[in-house]
Amino acid sequence: MTKKENIDERLTKWNEIFHDLTLDSRDLIKDIKDMINYIAFSAMLMVTIGVAAILIAFLRQLETRYLAASFIIFSIMVGNASLLIRKWLKLRARYDKLSALQSKIDSG
């Protein structure tokens, strides 16, 4: 086998590898976006649970200690939700660039 044939064979193998990588990257980017959106959903769920704790205490006219406990639950949930939203914003900004690059590769 000549050197030229060897190089052509290697290029063909690399083209196959890059083709497989681009197909896999689409799925990977979609999975990453889904995971990032799950973080936002979790944050909204935490806030909802915190609000529900306070509403239950108010609507059932529970004692002050239960109202205080529900406020603590609300505070913890909102605190955790704010951390999740912060993480969601960071990840979304980071991976939107990757998604834009993938779109650019697909169109060009």
Buried (B, 14 or more C-beta within 10 A) or exposed (E): EEEEEEEEEEEEEEEEEEEEEEEEBEEEBEEBBEEBEEBBEBBEEBBEBBBBBBEBBEEEEBEEEBBEBBBEBBEBBBEBBEEBBEBBEEBBEEBEEBBEEBEEEEEE
